[in-house]
């Protein structure tokens, strides 16, 4: 079985009025098929890892993945 190494992206944080905004690299925006005004979803796992998705996560998905991980 051949595995592809995971890609890692660095996001820069910039000040946006009274908030912070993350700057996404063009390659990541293209991969996620995102454009200005789209929403993204962050899911935090029990170990503190964050997952970014362009699709709204299914509330039951996290538990299924935990069960598969054993």
PATOR-210010 format. One record per atom (N, C-alpha, C): chain; residue in three letters; z, x, y; atom name. Coordinates in Angstrom, 2 decimals, always signed. Each point is the difference from the previous one (the first is absolute). Layout:
REM residues N
+--------+---------+---------+---------+---------+-------+
| cadena | residuo |       Z |       X |       Y | atomo |
+--------+---------+---------+---------+---------+-------+
|      A |     ALA |       Z |       X |       Y |    CA |
...
+--------+---------+---------+---------+---------+-------+
***
This chain:
REM residues 70
+--------+---------+---------+---------+---------+-------+
| cadena | residuo |       Z |       X |       Y | atomo |
+--------+---------+---------+---------+---------+-------+
|      A |     UNK |   +0.00 |   +0.84 |   -1.18 |     N |
|      A |     UNK |   +0.00 |   -0.84 |   +1.18 |    CA |
|      A |     UNK |   +0.00 |   +0.89 |   +1.24 |     C |
|      A |     UNK |   -0.93 |   -0.24 |   +0.90 |     N |
|      A |     UNK |   -0.11 |   +0.76 |   +1.23 |    CA |
|      A |     UNK |   +0.68 |   -0.78 |   +1.11 |     C |
|      A |     UNK |   +0.87 |   +0.67 |   +0.73 |     N |
|      A |     UNK |   +0.68 |   -0.66 |   +1.12 |    CA |
|      A |     UNK |   -0.46 |   +0.62 |   +1.31 |     C |
|      A |     UNK |   -0.07 |   -0.82 |   +1.01 |     N |
|      A |     UNK |   -0.36 |   +0.45 |   +1.34 |    CA |
|      A |     UNK |   +1.27 |   +0.29 |   +0.76 |     C |
|      A |     UNK |   +0.07 |   +1.16 |   +0.66 |     N |
|      A |     UNK |   +1.22 |   +0.28 |   +0.77 |    CA |
|      A |     UNK |   +0.20 |   -1.04 |   +1.10 |     C |
|      A |     UNK |   +1.25 |   -0.31 |   +0.28 |     N |
|      A |     UNK |   +0.32 |   -0.98 |   +1.05 |    CA |
|      A |     UNK |   -0.41 |   +0.57 |   +1.35 |     C |
|      A |     UNK |   -0.47 |   -0.87 |   +0.88 |     N |
|      A |     UNK |   -0.32 |   +0.41 |   +1.36 |    CA |
|      A |     UNK |   +1.23 |   -0.25 |   +0.86 |     C |
|      A |     UNK |   +0.23 |   +0.90 |   +0.91 |     N |
|      A |     UNK |   +1.12 |   -0.13 |   +0.93 |    CA |
|      A |     UNK |   -0.56 |   -0.02 |   +1.42 |     C |
|      A |     UNK |   +0.55 |   -0.86 |   +0.81 |     N |
|      A |     UNK |   -0.44 |   -0.13 |   +1.38 |    CA |
|      A |     UNK |   +1.21 |   +0.16 |   +0.92 |     C |
|      A |     UNK |   -0.20 |   +0.68 |   +1.11 |     N |
|      A |     UNK |   +1.04 |   +0.12 |   +1.02 |    CA |
|      A |     UNK |   -0.33 |   -0.97 |   +1.12 |     C |
|      A |     UNK |   +0.97 |   -0.81 |   +0.39 |     N |
|      A |     UNK |   -0.17 |   -0.94 |   +1.10 |    CA |
|      A |     UNK |   +0.78 |   +0.52 |   +1.19 |     C |
|      A |     UNK |   -0.63 |   +0.04 |   +1.15 |     N |
|      A |     UNK |   +0.67 |   +0.42 |   +1.23 |    CA |
|      A |     UNK |   +0.62 |   -1.22 |   +0.66 |     C |
|      A |     UNK |   +1.20 |   +0.17 |   +0.53 |     N |
|      A |     UNK |   +0.66 |   -1.08 |   +0.74 |    CA |
|      A |     UNK |   -0.17 |   +0.26 |   +1.49 |     C |
|      A |     UNK |   -0.38 |   -1.05 |   +0.72 |     N |
|      A |     UNK |   -0.17 |   +0.10 |   +1.45 |    CA |
|      A |     UNK |   +0.75 |   -1.14 |   +0.66 |     C |
|      A |     UNK |   +0.40 |   +0.22 |   +1.24 |     N |
|      A |     UNK |   +0.70 |   -1.03 |   +0.75 |    CA |
|      A |     UNK |   -1.00 |   -1.06 |   +0.46 |     C |
|      A |     UNK |   +0.36 |   -1.26 |   -0.19 |     N |
|      A |     UNK |   -0.84 |   -1.11 |   +0.43 |    CA |
|      A |     UNK |   +0.91 |   -1.00 |   +0.70 |     C |
|      A |     UNK |   +0.10 |   +0.13 |   +1.31 |     N |
|      A |     UNK |   +0.92 |   -0.78 |   +0.82 |    CA |
|      A |     UNK |   +1.42 |   +0.21 |   -0.50 |     C |
|      A |     UNK |   +0.69 |   -1.05 |   -0.50 |     N |
|      A |     UNK |   +1.38 |   +0.14 |   -0.45 |    CA |
|      A |     UNK |   +0.09 |   +0.17 |   -1.51 |     C |
|      A |     UNK |   -1.11 |   +0.38 |   -0.65 |     N |
|      A |     UNK |   -0.05 |   +0.12 |   -1.45 |    CA |
|      A |     UNK |   -0.66 |   +1.31 |   -0.39 |     C |
|      A |     UNK |   -0.11 |   +0.20 |   -1.29 |     N |
|      A |     UNK |   -0.77 |   +1.12 |   -0.54 |    CA |
|      A |     UNK |   -1.19 |   -0.56 |   -0.76 |     C |
|      A |     UNK |   -1.10 |   +0.72 |   +0.02 |     N |
|      A |     UNK |   -1.20 |   -0.38 |   -0.74 |    CA |
|      A |     UNK |   -0.40 |   +1.18 |   -0.88 |     C |
|      A |     UNK |   -0.56 |   -0.28 |   -1.15 |     N |
|      A |     UNK |   -0.47 |   +1.04 |   -0.91 |    CA |
|      A |     UNK |   -1.51 |   +0.14 |   +0.15 |     C |
|      A |     UNK |   -0.47 |   +1.23 |   +0.06 |     N |
|      A |     UNK |   -1.43 |   +0.29 |   +0.07 |    CA |
|      A |     UNK |   -0.49 |   +0.28 |   -1.41 |     C |
|      A |     UNK |   -0.92 |   -0.83 |   -0.49 |     N |
|      A |     UNK |   -0.54 |   +0.14 |   -1.36 |    CA |
|      A |     UNK |   -1.29 |   +0.81 |   +0.04 |     C |
|      A |     UNK |   -0.15 |   +0.97 |   -0.88 |     N |
|      A |     UNK |   -1.26 |   +0.75 |   -0.07 |    CA |
|      A |     UNK |   -1.16 |   -0.93 |   -0.36 |     C |
|      A |     UNK |   -1.19 |   +0.29 |   +0.54 |     N |
|      A |     UNK |   -1.18 |   -0.83 |   -0.26 |    CA |
|      A |     UNK |   -0.27 |   -0.16 |   -1.49 |     C |
|      A |     UNK |   +0.19 |   +1.07 |   -0.79 |     N |
|      A |     UNK |   -0.24 |   -0.07 |   -1.44 |    CA |
|      A |     UNK |   +0.89 |   -1.06 |   -0.66 |     C |
|      A |     UNK |   +1.26 |   -0.08 |   +0.41 |     N |
|      A |     UNK |   +0.93 |   -0.98 |   -0.56 |    CA |
|      A |     UNK |   -0.37 |   -1.41 |   +0.44 |     C |
|      A |     UNK |   -0.37 |   -0.17 |   +1.27 |     N |
|      A |     UNK |   -0.41 |   -1.31 |   +0.48 |    CA |
|      A |     UNK |   -1.22 |   -0.50 |   -0.76 |     C |
|      A |     UNK |   -0.94 |   +0.89 |   -0.25 |     N |
|      A |     UNK |   -1.19 |   -0.35 |   -0.75 |    CA |
|      A |     UNK |   +0.34 |   -0.38 |   -1.43 |     C |
|      A |     UNK |   +0.86 |   +0.78 |   -0.62 |     N |
|      A |     UNK |   +0.41 |   -0.27 |   -1.39 |    CA |
|      A |     UNK |   +0.68 |   -1.36 |   -0.12 |     C |
|      A |     UNK |   +0.86 |   -0.33 |   +0.95 |     N |
|      A |     UNK |   +0.72 |   -1.27 |   -0.02 |    CA |
|      A |     UNK |   -0.82 |   -1.14 |   +0.62 |     C |
|      A |     UNK |   -1.17 |   +0.33 |   +0.53 |     N |
|      A |     UNK |   -0.88 |   -0.97 |   +0.66 |    CA |
|      A |     UNK |   +0.74 |   -0.73 |   +1.13 |     C |
|      A |     UNK |   +0.66 |   +0.80 |   +0.86 |     N |
|      A |     UNK |   +0.77 |   -0.55 |   +1.11 |    CA |
|      A |     UNK |   -0.72 |   +0.22 |   +1.32 |     C |
|      A |     UNK |   +0.25 |   -0.94 |   +0.93 |     N |
|      A |     UNK |   -0.53 |   +0.14 |   +1.36 |    CA |
|      A |     UNK |   +1.09 |   -0.48 |   +0.97 |     C |
|      A |     UNK |   -0.21 |   +0.23 |   +1.26 |     N |
|      A |     UNK |   +0.96 |   -0.40 |   +1.03 |    CA |
|      A |     UNK |   +0.32 |   -1.48 |   -0.14 |     C |
|      A |     UNK |   +1.29 |   -0.32 |   +0.02 |     N |
|      A |     UNK |   +0.44 |   -1.39 |   -0.09 |    CA |
|      A |     UNK |   +0.39 |   -0.44 |   -1.41 |     C |
|      A |     UNK |   -0.42 |   +0.77 |   -1.03 |     N |
|      A |     UNK |   +0.38 |   -0.34 |   -1.37 |    CA |
|      A |     UNK |   +1.49 |   +0.27 |   -0.22 |     C |
|      A |     UNK |   +0.58 |   -0.68 |   -0.97 |     N |
|      A |     UNK |   +1.39 |   +0.23 |   -0.38 |    CA |
|      A |     UNK |   +0.04 |   +0.89 |   -1.23 |     C |
|      A |     UNK |   +1.04 |   +0.84 |   -0.06 |     N |
|      A |     UNK |   +0.27 |   +0.78 |   -1.21 |    CA |
|      A |     UNK |   +1.39 |   -0.36 |   -0.47 |     C |
|      A |     UNK |   +0.25 |   +0.23 |   -1.26 |     N |
|      A |     UNK |   +1.29 |   -0.36 |   -0.60 |    CA |
|      A |     UNK |   +0.62 |   +1.24 |   -0.61 |     C |
|      A |     UNK |   +1.27 |   +0.20 |   +0.27 |     N |
|      A |     UNK |   +0.76 |   +1.11 |   -0.59 |    CA |
|      A |     UNK |   +0.98 |   -0.58 |   -1.00 |     C |
|      A |     UNK |   +0.04 |   +0.60 |   -1.17 |     N |
|      A |     UNK |   +0.94 |   -0.41 |   -1.04 |    CA |
|      A |     UNK |   +0.85 |   +1.21 |   -0.34 |     C |
|      A |     UNK |   +1.31 |   -0.16 |   +0.05 |     N |
|      A |     UNK |   +0.91 |   +1.09 |   -0.35 |    CA |
|      A |     UNK |   +0.49 |   -0.18 |   -1.43 |     C |
|      A |     UNK |   -0.10 |   +1.07 |   -0.79 |     N |
|      A |     UNK |   +0.48 |   -0.06 |   -1.38 |    CA |
|      A |     UNK |   +1.48 |   +0.37 |   -0.02 |     C |
|      A |     UNK |   +0.62 |   -0.16 |   -1.15 |     N |
|      A |     UNK |   +1.43 |   +0.29 |   -0.14 |    CA |
|      A |     UNK |   +0.32 |   +1.46 |   +0.29 |     C |
|      A |     UNK |   -0.96 |   +0.89 |   -0.24 |     N |
|      A |     UNK |   +0.26 |   +1.42 |   +0.24 |    CA |
|      A |     UNK |   -0.30 |   +0.42 |   +1.43 |     C |
|      A |     UNK |   -0.36 |   -0.96 |   +0.86 |     N |
|      A |     UNK |   -0.26 |   +0.28 |   +1.40 |    CA |
|      A |     UNK |   -1.45 |   +0.29 |   +0.32 |     C |
|      A |     UNK |   -0.87 |   +0.06 |   -1.01 |     N |
|      A |     UNK |   -1.42 |   +0.22 |   +0.24 |    CA |
|      A |     UNK |   -0.59 |   -1.20 |   +0.72 |     C |
|      A |     UNK |   -0.97 |   +0.25 |   +0.86 |     N |
|      A |     UNK |   -0.68 |   -1.07 |   +0.71 |    CA |
|      A |     UNK |   -1.44 |   -0.10 |   -0.49 |     C |
|      A |     UNK |   -0.47 |   -1.22 |   -0.17 |     N |
|      A |     UNK |   -1.37 |   -0.27 |   -0.41 |    CA |
|      A |     UNK |   -0.67 |   -0.81 |   +1.11 |     C |
|      A |     UNK |   -1.20 |   +0.41 |   +0.39 |     N |
|      A |     UNK |   -0.76 |   -0.69 |   +1.04 |    CA |
|      A |     UNK |   -1.14 |   -0.76 |   -0.66 |     C |
|      A |     UNK |   -0.19 |   -1.25 |   +0.41 |     N |
|      A |     UNK |   -1.08 |   -0.80 |   -0.55 |    CA |
|      A |     UNK |   -0.64 |   -0.82 |   +1.12 |     C |
|      A |     UNK |   -1.30 |   -0.23 |   -0.14 |     N |
|      A |     UNK |   -0.70 |   -0.86 |   +0.93 |    CA |
|      A |     UNK |   +0.09 |   -1.46 |   -0.44 |     C |
|      A |     UNK |   +0.54 |   -0.22 |   -1.19 |     N |
|      A |     UNK |   +0.16 |   -1.36 |   -0.53 |    CA |
|      A |     UNK |   +1.48 |   -0.35 |   -0.05 |     C |
|      A |     UNK |   +0.30 |   -1.26 |   +0.28 |     N |
|      A |     UNK |   +1.39 |   -0.45 |   -0.05 |    CA |
|      A |     UNK |   +0.51 |   +0.13 |   -1.43 |     C |
|      A |     UNK |   +1.11 |   +0.72 |   -0.18 |     N |
|      A |     UNK |   +0.50 |   +0.20 |   -1.36 |    CA |
|      A |     UNK |   +0.53 |   -1.29 |   -0.63 |     C |
|      A |     UNK |   -0.20 |   -0.09 |   -1.29 |     N |
|      A |     UNK |   +0.54 |   -1.11 |   -0.78 |    CA |
|      A |     UNK |   +1.48 |   +0.30 |   -0.24 |     C |
|      A |     UNK |   +0.92 |   -0.89 |   +0.35 |     N |
|      A |     UNK |   +1.43 |   +0.28 |   -0.15 |    CA |
|      A |     UNK |   +0.39 |   +0.41 |   -1.42 |     C |
|      A |     UNK |   -0.69 |   -0.49 |   -1.02 |     N |
|      A |     UNK |   +0.34 |   +0.34 |   -1.37 |    CA |
|      A |     UNK |   -0.56 |   +1.33 |   -0.47 |     C |
|      A |     UNK |   -0.94 |   +0.57 |   +0.73 |     N |
|      A |     UNK |   -0.67 |   +1.23 |   -0.42 |    CA |
|      A |     UNK |   +0.98 |   +1.14 |   -0.15 |     C |
|      A |     UNK |   +0.91 |   +0.15 |   +0.95 |     N |
|      A |     UNK |   +0.94 |   +1.13 |   -0.03 |    CA |
|      A |     UNK |   +0.82 |   -0.01 |   -1.29 |     C |
|      A |     UNK |   +0.51 |   -1.14 |   -0.39 |     N |
|      A |     UNK |   +0.80 |   -0.07 |   -1.22 |    CA |
|      A |     UNK |   -0.82 |   +0.30 |   -1.24 |     C |
|      A |     UNK |   -1.25 |   -0.43 |   -0.05 |     N |
|      A |     UNK |   -0.86 |   +0.30 |   -1.13 |    CA |
|      A |     UNK |   -0.21 |   +1.50 |   -0.10 |     C |
|      A |     UNK |   -0.25 |   +0.65 |   +1.12 |     N |
|      A |     UNK |   -0.21 |   +1.45 |   -0.02 |    CA |
|      A |     UNK |   +1.26 |   +0.72 |   -0.44 |     C |
|      A |     UNK |   +1.16 |   -0.46 |   +0.45 |     N |
|      A |     UNK |   +1.26 |   +0.61 |   -0.44 |    CA |
|      A |     UNK |   +0.15 |   -0.14 |   -1.50 |     C |
|      A |     UNK |   -0.29 |   -1.16 |   -0.55 |     N |
|      A |     UNK |   +0.11 |   -0.21 |   -1.43 |    CA |
|      A |     UNK |   -0.93 |   +0.94 |   -0.77 |     C |
|      A |     UNK |   -1.23 |   +0.18 |   +0.50 |     N |
|      A |     UNK |   -0.95 |   +0.90 |   -0.67 |    CA |
|      A |     UNK |   +0.48 |   +1.44 |   +0.07 |     C |
|      A |     UNK |   +0.65 |   +0.38 |   +1.08 |     N |
|      A |     UNK |   +0.48 |   +1.38 |   +0.17 |    CA |
|      A |     UNK |   +1.17 |   +0.29 |   -0.94 |     C |
|      A |     UNK |   +0.64 |   -1.06 |   -0.49 |     N |
|      A |     UNK |   +1.07 |   +0.15 |   -0.98 |    CA |
|      A |     UNK |   +1.30 |   +0.35 |   +0.61 |     C |
+--------+---------+---------+---------+---------+-------+
***
